[in-house]
C-alpha cells in the first residue's frame, strides 16, 4: 500500500524582512504541517502580523524563501486554500452597505474572480459557511447593524466560504464580548478536531487556547518553534521570551 505524502502547509527558510532599513524579522525558519493548531505569540512590534502578511504574499521578503503546499510562493496560485480573518475584523463601518450574505460571498472571489457568476457550488459553500457559523438567519441583515460577536462570526464565515485547508486568524476579538470570544475559541477547536482544518492563531492570550494548540511560534524578530506548547508557555519561559515577568493563566472553557 502506498502512503500519501502531504507537504507542509507553510515551509519557511531563512526569511528576513526589513522596513525602512530596520529589521522586523531575521532569518526565520519553520514549517507548519497539515492538521496543526499553531499559536503565534510574541510582544507588540515583534513581527507577528508582518509574518502572516509575508505568508499571504501581502508583503515581499527582503530575503529567504516561502513555500505554500509544497510550491514556491511566486508560483502559488491556489489562494482559496487559505482562509484569513484579519485583525480587528469585527470592527465594521456601520454605514457599510453590504448584507451578511454579500460579505460571506466575498470569500469565493479567490476561486472565481470578483466579476464571475456564482455557481451552484459557490451558493452551496456560502450557505454552508453561514450555517456553520450560525448566521444563516442573518443573511439579509446589513453587516453594519450587527453586534460585534455577530460580525466576527460573519467574517469567519467569509474566510470559510472558500473551503480552505488552513485558517489564519489575527486576534479578531477586538470589540467582541466575552461570551462571543468563548464561542469563537470553541469554534476553532471544533474546526481543528472535527474538520481537521489547520489553524494559525495570532494571540496575546495564549492561556485560553493552551489545551487546544499543538505547536507554538514565538516571534520577536527571530522565530522560536516549539512542538510542546505546555513547555513553552510556562511562566518562567514566557518571562524569558518577553523579557519581563509573566504570569500564564490557563482558562477552562
Buried (B, 14 or more C-beta within 10 A) or exposed (E): EEEEEEBBBBBBEEBBBEEEEEBBBBBBBBBBBBBBBBBBBBBEEBBBBBBBBBBBBEBEBBEBBBBBBEBEBEEBEBBBBBBBBBBEBBEBEEEEEBBBBBBBBBBBBBBBEEEEEEEEEBEEBBBBBBEBBEBBEBBEBBBEBBEBBBBBBBBBBBBBBBBBBBBBBBBBBEBBEEEBBEBBBEBBBEBBEEEEBBBBBBBEBBBBBBEBBBBBBBBBBBBBBBEEBEEBBEEEBBBEBBEEEBEBEEEEE
